[in-house]
Amino acid sequence: MPRRILLLITDLKIGGTPTVVRELALRLGRSDGFAVHVACLDGRGAVADQLLERGVAVTALDARCDADAGAVLRLIRLIRRQRFDTVLSFLVHANAAAALAAPFCPGVRLIESIQTTQPHPRWHWAVQRLAQHAAQRIVAPSPSAAAAARRWAGVPQSKLVVIPNAVEPSPRSLPEFREGGKTVVFLGRLDPIKRVGDLVMAMPMLESDVTLHVFGEGVDRRAIEESIRDLNLEKRVTLHGEVDGPREALAMADVLVLPSLAEGFGLVLIEAMAAGVPVVATDVPGIRDVVSDGVNGLLVPPKSPQALAGAIGRVLSDRALRQMLVGNGSRIVRERFTWQQVLPMYRSLLERG
């Protein structure tokens, strides 16, 4: 009998963790011994549609608010009806819902995943501190995220399993360097923790022909638009909105920048490295587990537009530096962050619990 696995996540909108869930579901679904179903607390998003197109069953629990008891009841019914033996939940709201459902689903193993190092809001960690008691294991994508889980949610070391995020590198060789390229790209949700405004403020410190292209949507969009107008950058900064995947954004990037205040991992960084795009990021938890300064990217202090501008300028103007960062980035991704290395970790976890 195959393991019957439910992957539960807060939402299936475009984003780093939904992408991980999508790729994990597709790969486990092709493996012998696993039958995989995906559920989200919210309504269906773009990633749900992608899964359905690939033949993966998806259930939207249609929660009306963060504390919707009806969504938990629908989750309990789903687990019982489909006879899942394991629930792997991602992010605090899904972890809490799974923990609430656990007493009503005896014999079902619960594994939770904490994907952040962000210290605020504190109530998230208070909820996670309670939810983790129901889980047999807690997955973190990086040592920094595991440390945050220990510090702020009281997760014992014995429960923690570090499994990094992964990409599937192209079998083709890396693209040719574009001489004189001056396109900066940000790809991710427009959330205050991402500090996209710092990147906008860095633009006047760069040469006038350097342009910034922002891919993503989120609550911080209005503030970013206001900053663009205040700095008269309408001709140099373009907000593209949400995209279905990283390919379009990375195809035009001469450098990928992630100016976050905190990350659980930073999936977009390894996506860029795998595509042959050099990266500039902030020296914060999660990111520093993926990027080594001066080796496979440049790291700068957070909240510093000036430091961002300096690092971006170096990457765009120094061909030798670009070549070194791209070559090392590609090598490190292939050594540490491909599904060939990561999928067996998930298989072992789900087989043993």
C-alpha positions, 0 to 999 in steps of 0.5 A, a space after each residue: 500500500 502506498 503512503 497516502 500523503 496530504 501536503 497542507 499549506 496556507 495558500 497556493 498563490 505564487 511564492 517560494 513555499 507554494 513553489 516548494 510544495 508544488 515541486 514536492 507534490 509532483 516529484 513524490 507523485 511520480 515516486 513509487 510508494 506515495 499517493 499525494 494530495 495537496 490542500 490549502 486553507 485559502 481559496 485556489 491560487 495560481 499554483 493550485 491551477 498548475 498542480 491540477 493541470 499536472 494531474 495532482 489532486 488539490 482541495 481548497 478549504 476556503 477559510 474565511 479568516 485566520 481562525 475559521 473553525 469551519 476550515 478545520 472541520 473541512 480539513 478533518 473530513 478530508 483527512 478521514 475521507 481520503 484516509 491519509 496516513 501522513 499530513 505534512 503542513 507548511 507555514 504557521 496557519 497550516 501548522 495550527 490547522 493541522 494541529 487542531 485536526 490531529 486529535 480527531 484523526 487518530 493514527 495520522 502522523 503530523 509533520 510541520 514545516 517552519 519556513 521563516 526566520 522572521 521574528 515578527 509578528 510574535 503571535 505567529 511564534 506563540 501559535 507555532 509553539 503550541 502547534 509543534 507539540 502535535 507534530 512528530 517532526 519539524 522541517 526547516 529549510 536552513 540552519 537559521 530557520 531551525 535556530 529560529 524554531 528552537 528559539 521562538 517556538 521552543 521546538 526541541 532539537 530532537 524534532 528538527 530536520 533540516 531539508 533545504 529547498 531545491 531547484 532543477 538546474 537546466 542541463 544546458 550550459 550557462 548563458 553567454 554573458 551580456 556585455 554592458 547589461 544593466 538590468 536589475 531584477 527583484 522577484 518575490 512577494 511585495 511584503 515589507 520584510 522583503 524591503 523592496 523600497 531599499 532597492 528602489 532607493 538605491 537606484 538614484 545612486 547607480 548609473 542612469 541607464 541601470 533599470 530595475 524590474 520588480 516581479 511580484 505582488 503584495 501588500 507593499 505595492 502602494 508604498 513602493 509605487 509612492 517611492 518610485 514617484 517621489 524619486 522620479 524613477 518612473 522611467 527606470 523602475 517597472 512593476 510587472 506584477 505577478 508571474 507564473 514562474 521565475 523564467 521570464 524575470 531571470 531571462 532579462 536579469 543581469 543581477 538578481 537582488 534580494 534585500 530582505 530583512 529575514 528569509 527562511 531560505 531564499 528560493 529565488 537565490 538558487 533559482 537565479 544561480 541555476 539560471 546563471 544570474 549573479 545575486 546580491 542579497 542582504 547578510 541576514 538569517 536564511 540568506 547567509 545559509 545559501 550565499 557566501 559573500 564573494 563566493 556565489 554572491 555578494 552580501 550587504 548589510 540590511 536596510 542600506 540602499 547605499 550598500 545595495 547600490 555599491 554591490 550592484 554596481 560592482 557586479 554590473 561593471 566587473 566582468 571577472 567578478 560576474 564570471 566567478 559568482 555565476 560559476 560558483 553559484 552554478 556549482 554550489 546549486 548542483 552540489 547542494 540544492 537540486 531535487 536529486 539531493 533533496 527529494 530522498 530526504 523528504 522520501 526518508 522523512 515521509 517513509 519513517 515519520 
